[in-house]
């Protein structure tokens, strides 16, 4: 019966508390020693070898379209849309044609 009672034995809360405090103190002392010794890799400025960073210029193309009204023609009309007498639109002429 004594073996079975030992198997269910749990440490007391005070023992767990003091054990965790002691472990924290040991780890804190180790880290403090490393920091004061100068062997901390985050403070020594040693960088990992990596590819150089390429800075690229961002170019945004914006197309601005301005519609210029034809002189002498109102852009807003109160009546029905006017049509030419022949019913066909006139061809567009440019300097190249």
Secondary structure, DSSP 8 states (H G I E B T S, - for coil): -HHHHHHT----HHHHHHHHHHHHHHHHHHHHHHHHHT--TTTS--------------------------TT--S--SS-----SSSS------TT-
